[in-house]
Amino acid sequence: IWHRTLPDHFQNWLECLPASNLAQIRILVAPYAVSSALDPMLDACGLPISAMRDFLVSDISELVHAFSIITESELVDVRLEHIDHDSCWRFHTDVVDLRLITTYLGPGTEWVKPIHAQNAINDQKQYSGPIERLELNEVGIFKGKRSLDTNGIVHRSPPVEDSGNSRLLLCLNKKSEVSPLAWNRG
């Protein structure tokens, strides 16, 4: 887990954006092309061009670049998702080798230490053991079921439905059979 904070003015900008401008993007892209790929997609979402939007794109680009180095991936599956419902509320382990996640807006991803993993999976909503949480803008790289040396990190999205909260989540994966086609400038 990378404990980091982003500027308050960036957080304020995100919190003031209409939900309709928050992105629902999924692309498979080379690290050097993230900005070129994201800009037209953010235009389509109606996200206004601004220094804060540039900051968001730059941060995503840096995370994609770091993830590609860590995973030795030429292409990265990038998902930027606005969530206002209880998606992935069940404790689970992702079917990946590694996944990078960070939350730009709203409550961060919840996870349990390996010693509590089986109880969390068995008990689900009734689980009353200790729960860890990625704080806003912290970056987690979680091992998944396909990792060779572990069963993966058991985690879930925090419940937000009917709370008035929403989340803006960035999720990075290596290219897989469920990735979209690779982005090109075509």
Disulfide bonds with the S-S distance in Angstrom:
none
